[in-house]
């Protein structure tokens, strides 16, 4: 337990991203609280809190990345344990929101799984959710409890400012990401935008791509919320190169990196992929082309502002004085 600003606070880490939780704890000058996470022979999860949480503000760090279902189940059980142990508030720090891409019915008989996850988190007993760069902003409306959608833009901006890249064009990988790309471009003297128009036949498969905008003899930064199999990225690099682009970078908040992603990135003409540590990156995925930036300070400051009942929106704005 730590006392932060005259409030009793406990910070827990589940299985998905302990390294991020440790960074947050170090930034706040506190220790992670202990909880035992065990498995029965049939795979059922058994969880035990070692210390009292009665009347405490509790924060749980758990990105619902691969294995998605396992990490969600851990989270639900942890929330239930804290609720039954009389925690004052139960705050879920879930930088990567699993199932976020299933946010609407694309076909007539499909589920809206992102809404289902929101319902399960709420029913389990969470009082607040902190996520980052949700795949679709409307997911915030799926919750009937407060949800803070943090933005990694200042972290990426600070990195690229230090690189001092000339002749810069910011590229959105699809029409839906144009606003994200525009917000990023504002910090680079309103750098010009380009959009990749892509047509999908099914998930993770793109039929065709064209570039809308001028990238000839320009250095390009593709801005997206996540990178999964990297198939779309490889195709985007190809059409950007055909359109005359020079060096190509990509920044993506969530490094999902499934299946052949690492091999595709390594063999591509991508200069650098910049990601955050919203998802823990195993050693086999830490190749030279990938740069991982920490979001721990932003999350830690968000926790402090929540405890002090202060606004958190200022944390999402790039501050050049913090270079």
C-alpha positions as CSV (number, residue, x, y, z in Angstrom):
1,X,0.0,0.0,0.0
2,X,1.1,3.6,-0.7
3,X,-0.3,6.8,0.5
4,X,-0.5,9.3,-2.4
5,X,-1.9,12.7,-1.6
6,X,-3.5,11.5,1.6
7,X,-5.3,8.6,-0.2
8,X,-4.7,4.9,0.2
9,X,-3.7,3.5,-3.1
10,X,-2.8,0.0,-4.3
11,X,-1.4,-0.9,-7.8
12,X,-1.7,-4.4,-9.1
13,X,-0.3,-6.1,-12.2
14,X,-1.8,-9.1,-13.8
15,X,-0.1,-11.3,-16.3
16,X,-0.1,-9.4,-19.6
17,X,2.3,-6.4,-19.0
18,X,4.1,-6.5,-15.7
19,X,7.1,-4.5,-17.1
20,X,4.8,-1.5,-17.8
21,X,3.2,-1.9,-14.3
22,X,6.7,-1.8,-12.7
23,X,7.5,1.4,-14.6
24,X,4.3,3.0,-13.5
25,X,5.0,2.0,-9.9
26,X,8.6,3.3,-10.0
27,X,7.4,6.7,-11.5
28,X,4.9,7.0,-8.6
29,X,7.5,5.9,-6.0
30,X,5.5,2.9,-4.9
31,X,5.6,-0.9,-5.0
32,X,3.3,-3.2,-6.9
33,X,0.9,-5.0,-4.6
34,X,1.1,-8.8,-4.5
35,X,-1.6,-11.1,-5.7
36,X,-1.3,-14.8,-6.4
37,X,-2.5,-15.9,-9.9
38,X,-2.7,-19.7,-10.1
39,X,-4.3,-22.2,-12.5
40,X,-6.3,-25.3,-11.6
41,X,-5.5,-28.5,-13.7
42,X,-8.3,-27.7,-16.1
43,X,-7.1,-24.2,-16.7
44,X,-9.4,-22.3,-14.4
45,X,-7.9,-19.2,-12.8
46,X,-7.5,-18.9,-9.0
47,X,-6.6,-15.5,-7.7
48,X,-5.8,-14.4,-4.1
49,X,-5.2,-10.9,-2.8
50,X,-2.5,-11.0,-0.1
51,X,-3.4,-7.7,1.7
52,X,-6.5,-5.8,2.6
53,X,-7.9,-3.4,0.0
54,X,-10.9,-2.2,2.1
55,X,-11.5,1.5,1.4
56,X,-8.5,1.7,-1.0
57,X,-8.2,3.2,-4.5
58,X,-7.1,0.2,-6.5
59,X,-5.5,0.3,-10.0
60,X,-5.1,-2.9,-12.1
61,X,-2.6,-2.9,-15.1
62,X,-3.8,-5.4,-17.7
63,X,-3.6,-5.0,-21.5
64,X,-6.0,-7.5,-23.1
65,X,-3.5,-8.6,-25.8
66,X,-2.6,-12.1,-26.9
67,X,-3.8,-14.4,-25.3
68,X,-6.8,-12.1,-25.4
69,X,-9.4,-14.3,-23.8
70,X,-7.1,-15.5,-21.0
71,X,-6.1,-11.9,-20.1
72,X,-9.8,-10.8,-20.1
73,X,-10.7,-13.6,-17.8
74,X,-7.9,-12.7,-15.4
75,X,-9.2,-9.2,-15.4
76,X,-12.8,-10.1,-14.7
77,X,-11.8,-12.3,-11.8
78,X,-9.5,-9.6,-10.3
79,X,-12.2,-7.0,-10.5
80,X,-14.6,-9.3,-8.7
81,X,-12.1,-10.1,-6.0
82,X,-11.5,-6.4,-5.4
83,X,-15.2,-5.6,-5.3
84,X,-15.9,-8.4,-2.8
85,X,-13.0,-7.2,-0.7
86,X,-14.6,-3.7,-0.4
87,X,-12.2,-1.7,-2.5
88,X,-13.3,2.0,-2.6
89,X,-12.6,2.3,-6.4
90,X,-11.5,-0.2,-9.0
91,X,-9.6,1.4,-11.9
92,X,-8.7,-0.8,-14.8
93,X,-5.6,0.4,-16.7
94,X,-6.0,-1.4,-20.0
95,X,-3.8,0.4,-22.6
96,X,-4.7,-2.1,-25.3
97,X,-8.4,-2.9,-25.5
98,X,-8.9,-6.3,-27.0
99,X,-11.9,-6.8,-29.3
100,X,-11.9,-3.1,-30.1
101,X,-11.9,-3.8,-33.9
102,X,-15.3,-5.5,-33.5
103,X,-17.1,-2.2,-32.7
104,X,-20.0,-2.4,-35.1
105,X,-22.0,-4.9,-37.2
106,X,-20.4,-5.0,-40.6
107,X,-22.6,-7.8,-41.6
108,X,-26.2,-8.5,-40.5
109,X,-25.5,-11.3,-38.0
110,X,-22.3,-10.3,-36.4
111,X,-21.7,-9.5,-32.7
112,X,-20.5,-6.2,-31.4
113,X,-17.8,-7.7,-29.2
114,X,-16.3,-4.4,-28.1
115,X,-19.6,-3.6,-26.4
116,X,-19.8,-7.0,-24.8
117,X,-16.4,-6.5,-23.3
118,X,-17.5,-3.1,-21.9
119,X,-20.5,-4.7,-20.4
120,X,-18.5,-7.5,-18.8
121,X,-16.0,-5.1,-17.3
122,X,-18.8,-3.0,-15.8
123,X,-20.8,-5.9,-14.5
124,X,-17.7,-7.4,-12.9
125,X,-17.5,-4.2,-10.8
126,X,-15.0,-1.8,-12.3
127,X,-15.6,1.9,-11.5
128,X,-13.3,3.4,-14.2
129,X,-11.3,2.3,-17.3
130,X,-8.2,3.9,-18.6
131,X,-7.4,2.8,-22.2
132,X,-5.2,4.3,-25.0
133,X,-5.9,5.2,-28.6
134,X,-9.1,3.1,-28.9
135,X,-9.5,1.7,-32.4
136,X,-12.8,3.6,-32.6
137,X,-13.8,6.6,-30.4
138,X,-17.4,5.4,-30.1
139,X,-16.2,2.6,-27.9
140,X,-16.2,5.2,-25.1
141,X,-20.0,5.2,-25.4
142,X,-20.2,1.5,-24.8
143,X,-19.5,2.1,-21.1
144,X,-21.8,3.4,-18.3
145,X,-18.8,4.1,-16.1
146,X,-16.1,6.8,-16.7
147,X,-13.5,5.8,-19.4
148,X,-10.4,7.8,-20.2
149,X,-9.1,7.3,-23.7
150,X,-5.4,8.4,-23.4
151,X,-3.5,9.5,-26.5
152,X,0.0,8.5,-27.4
153,X,0.4,11.5,-29.8
154,X,2.7,13.5,-27.5
155,X,5.1,10.5,-27.0
156,X,5.4,10.0,-30.8
157,X,5.7,13.7,-31.5
158,X,8.6,14.1,-29.0
159,X,10.4,11.2,-30.7
160,X,10.1,12.5,-34.2
161,X,11.0,16.1,-33.2
162,X,14.3,14.7,-32.0
163,X,14.8,12.9,-35.4
164,X,14.5,16.3,-37.2
165,X,13.2,14.7,-40.4
166,X,12.9,17.1,-43.4
167,X,10.4,17.1,-46.2
168,X,7.8,15.3,-44.0
169,X,4.4,14.0,-45.1
170,X,2.1,12.4,-42.6
171,X,0.1,9.5,-44.0
172,X,-3.1,7.9,-42.8
173,X,-3.4,4.2,-43.7
174,X,-7.1,4.6,-44.3
175,X,-9.9,7.2,-44.4
176,X,-10.9,6.4,-40.8
177,X,-7.5,7.5,-39.4
178,X,-7.4,10.9,-41.2
179,X,-8.2,12.8,-38.0
180,X,-5.4,11.0,-36.1
181,X,-2.9,11.8,-38.8
182,X,-4.1,15.5,-39.0
183,X,-3.7,15.9,-35.2
184,X,-0.2,14.5,-35.5
185,X,0.7,16.8,-38.5
186,X,-0.3,19.9,-36.5
187,X,2.8,19.5,-34.4
188,X,5.1,19.5,-37.4
189,X,4.1,23.0,-38.8
190,X,1.0,21.5,-40.3
191,X,2.9,19.0,-42.5
192,X,1.0,17.9,-45.6
193,X,-1.3,14.8,-45.4
194,X,-1.8,11.8,-47.6
195,X,-4.3,9.0,-47.3
196,X,-4.1,5.4,-48.5
197,X,-7.3,4.3,-50.0
198,X,-7.6,0.6,-49.3
199,X,-10.3,-2.0,-50.2
200,X,-10.6,-5.0,-47.9
201,X,-12.1,-8.4,-48.9
202,X,-11.9,-9.9,-45.4
203,X,-10.1,-9.2,-42.1
204,X,-6.3,-8.8,-42.5
205,X,-6.7,-9.0,-46.3
206,X,-6.5,-5.9,-48.6
207,X,-7.5,-6.2,-52.2
208,X,-6.1,-2.9,-53.5
209,X,-4.5,0.4,-52.5
210,X,-3.9,3.8,-53.9
211,X,-2.3,7.0,-52.5
212,X,-4.3,10.1,-52.3
213,X,-1.9,13.0,-51.9
214,X,1.7,13.9,-53.0
215,X,4.5,11.9,-51.4
216,X,7.1,12.2,-54.3
217,X,10.6,12.9,-52.9
218,X,9.1,13.1,-49.4
219,X,9.9,11.4,-46.1
220,X,6.8,9.7,-44.9
221,X,5.4,8.8,-41.4
222,X,2.4,6.5,-41.4
223,X,0.3,7.0,-38.3
224,X,-2.0,4.3,-37.0
225,X,-3.5,3.0,-33.7
226,X,-2.1,-0.6,-34.1
227,X,-0.1,-2.9,-36.3
228,X,-1.2,-6.6,-36.4
229,X,0.1,-8.9,-39.2
230,X,1.9,-6.0,-41.1
231,X,0.3,-7.2,-44.4
232,X,-1.4,-3.8,-44.9
233,X,1.9,-2.0,-44.0
234,X,3.9,-4.0,-46.5
235,X,1.4,-3.1,-49.3
236,X,1.3,0.5,-48.1
237,X,5.1,0.7,-48.3
238,X,5.0,-0.7,-51.9
239,X,2.4,1.9,-53.1
240,X,4.2,4.7,-51.3
241,X,7.5,3.8,-52.9
242,X,5.8,3.5,-56.3
243,X,4.5,7.1,-55.7
244,X,8.1,8.3,-55.1
245,X,8.4,8.4,-51.3
246,X,11.9,8.4,-49.8
247,X,12.3,7.1,-46.2
248,X,9.2,5.5,-44.7
249,X,8.5,5.4,-41.0
250,X,5.5,4.1,-39.1
251,X,4.2,4.9,-35.6
252,X,1.5,2.7,-34.1
253,X,0.4,2.8,-30.5
254,X,-0.2,-1.0,-30.1
255,X,2.3,-3.5,-31.3
256,X,0.0,-6.5,-31.8
257,X,2.5,-8.0,-34.3
258,X,0.7,-11.3,-35.0
259,X,1.9,-14.2,-37.2
260,X,4.4,-13.2,-39.9
261,X,4.5,-9.5,-38.8
262,X,8.1,-9.5,-37.7
263,X,9.4,-11.2,-40.8
264,X,7.4,-8.9,-43.0
265,X,8.8,-5.8,-41.2
266,X,12.3,-7.1,-41.3
267,X,12.2,-7.8,-45.0
268,X,10.4,-4.5,-46.0
269,X,11.7,-1.1,-47.0
270,X,10.4,0.4,-43.7
271,X,13.1,2.5,-42.1
272,X,11.6,2.3,-38.5
273,X,8.5,1.2,-36.7
274,X,7.9,3.2,-33.6
275,X,5.5,1.7,-31.0
276,X,4.6,2.1,-27.3
277,X,4.8,-0.5,-24.6
278,X,1.0,-0.7,-24.3
279,X,1.7,-4.4,-25.2
280,X,4.7,-6.1,-23.8
281,X,7.2,-6.9,-26.6
282,X,8.8,-10.3,-26.2
283,X,12.5,-10.7,-27.0
284,X,12.0,-12.5,-30.3
285,X,10.1,-9.4,-31.6
286,X,12.7,-6.8,-30.6
287,X,14.3,-6.3,-33.9
288,X,16.5,-3.3,-34.9
289,X,13.8,-1.7,-37.0
290,X,11.4,-1.5,-34.0
291,X,11.7,1.3,-31.4
292,X,9.5,1.0,-28.3
293,X,8.6,4.2,-26.3
294,X,7.2,4.2,-22.8
295,X,3.8,5.4,-21.9
296,X,4.4,4.8,-18.2
297,X,4.9,8.5,-17.3
298,X,1.6,9.5,-19.0
299,X,-0.3,6.7,-17.2
300,X,1.3,7.6,-13.9
301,X,0.4,11.2,-14.2
302,X,-3.2,10.2,-15.2
303,X,-3.4,8.2,-12.0
304,X,-2.3,11.3,-10.0
305,X,-4.8,13.5,-11.7
306,X,-7.6,11.0,-11.0
307,X,-6.7,10.9,-7.4
308,X,-6.6,14.7,-7.2
309,X,-9.9,15.1,-9.2
310,X,-8.0,17.0,-11.9
311,X,-8.5,17.1,-15.6
312,X,-6.3,14.8,-17.7
313,X,-6.8,16.3,-21.1
314,X,-3.6,18.5,-20.8
315,X,-1.6,15.3,-20.7
316,X,-2.5,14.5,-24.3
317,X,-1.1,17.8,-25.7
318,X,2.5,17.9,-26.9
319,X,4.6,20.3,-24.9
320,X,7.8,21.4,-26.7
321,X,9.3,22.5,-23.4
322,X,9.6,18.8,-22.4
323,X,11.9,17.9,-25.3
